[in-house]
Amino acid sequence: MANHPSALKRHRQSEKARIANRSLRGRVRTLVRQLRESIETGDREAASGKLREVSSELARAASKGVVHSRTASRQTSRLARQVATLGS
């Protein structure tokens, strides 16, 4: 590890960002898992409620740069399509 003051500061900043990103990424993964479970059980009401929560959290993660914006959009689209087919 570098000893320059600027490098030490950058290391502290990156460590804070890593912890924050990890927390947000974990929350997104948990919500996606819960949504997939409600899709598997066939509970359309619970799934549509979870979908709103997941899409909001994915958009937040994308805006903060935790996940790429296209990745968030793709996941939201695929999950929405799965929820839409539940009624059929």
C-alpha positions as CSV (number, residue, x, y, z in Angstrom):
1,M,0.0,0.0,0.0
2,A,1.2,3.5,-0.8
3,N,2.3,5.9,1.9
4,H,1.5,9.2,0.2
5,P,-1.3,11.1,2.0
6,S,-3.4,11.3,-1.1
7,A,-3.1,7.6,-1.7
8,L,-4.0,6.9,1.9
9,K,-7.1,9.1,1.6
10,R,-8.1,7.4,-1.6
11,H,-7.8,4.1,0.1
12,R,-10.1,5.2,2.9
13,Q,-12.6,6.5,0.4
14,S,-12.6,3.4,-1.7
15,E,-13.1,1.2,1.4
16,K,-16.2,3.3,2.4
17,A,-17.5,3.0,-1.1
18,R,-16.9,-0.8,-1.2
19,I,-18.9,-1.3,2.0
20,A,-21.8,0.9,0.8
21,N,-21.8,-0.9,-2.6
22,R,-21.8,-4.3,-1.0
23,S,-24.7,-3.4,1.2
24,L,-26.8,-2.1,-1.7
25,R,-25.9,-5.0,-4.0
26,G,-26.8,-7.5,-1.3
27,R,-30.2,-5.8,-0.8
28,V,-30.9,-5.9,-4.5
29,R,-30.0,-9.6,-4.6
30,T,-32.2,-10.4,-1.6
31,L,-35.2,-8.6,-3.1
32,V,-34.7,-10.4,-6.5
33,R,-34.6,-13.7,-4.7
34,Q,-37.8,-13.0,-2.8
35,L,-39.5,-11.9,-6.0
36,R,-38.4,-15.1,-7.8
37,E,-39.8,-17.1,-4.9
38,S,-43.1,-15.4,-5.1
39,I,-43.2,-16.0,-8.9
40,E,-42.5,-19.7,-8.3
41,T,-45.4,-20.0,-5.9
42,G,-47.6,-18.3,-8.4
43,D,-48.7,-15.5,-6.0
44,R,-49.4,-12.7,-8.5
45,E,-50.3,-10.0,-5.9
46,A,-47.2,-10.6,-3.9
47,A,-45.1,-10.7,-7.0
48,S,-46.4,-7.5,-8.4
49,G,-45.8,-5.7,-5.1
50,K,-42.2,-7.1,-4.9
51,L,-41.6,-6.1,-8.5
52,R,-42.3,-2.5,-7.7
53,E,-39.8,-2.7,-4.8
54,V,-37.1,-4.5,-6.9
55,S,-37.4,-2.2,-9.9
56,S,-37.0,0.8,-7.5
57,E,-34.0,-0.7,-5.8
58,L,-32.4,-1.6,-9.1
59,A,-32.9,1.9,-10.4
60,R,-31.3,3.3,-7.2
61,A,-28.3,0.9,-7.5
62,A,-27.9,1.9,-11.2
63,S,-28.0,5.6,-10.4
64,K,-25.3,5.2,-7.8
65,G,-23.1,3.1,-10.2
66,V,-23.3,-0.1,-8.2
67,V,-24.7,-2.0,-11.2
68,H,-24.7,-0.8,-14.8
69,S,-27.9,0.9,-16.0
70,R,-28.5,-1.5,-18.8
71,T,-28.0,-4.5,-16.4
72,A,-30.7,-3.0,-14.1
73,S,-33.0,-2.3,-17.0
74,R,-32.5,-5.8,-18.4
75,Q,-33.2,-7.5,-15.0
76,T,-36.3,-5.3,-14.4
77,S,-37.6,-6.1,-17.9
78,R,-37.1,-9.9,-17.5
79,L,-38.7,-10.0,-14.0
80,A,-41.6,-7.9,-15.2
81,R,-42.2,-10.3,-18.0
82,Q,-42.2,-13.2,-15.7
83,V,-44.7,-11.5,-13.4
84,A,-46.9,-10.6,-16.3
85,T,-47.2,-14.3,-17.4
86,L,-48.4,-15.3,-14.0
87,G,-52.0,-14.2,-14.8
88,S,-52.2,-16.3,-17.9
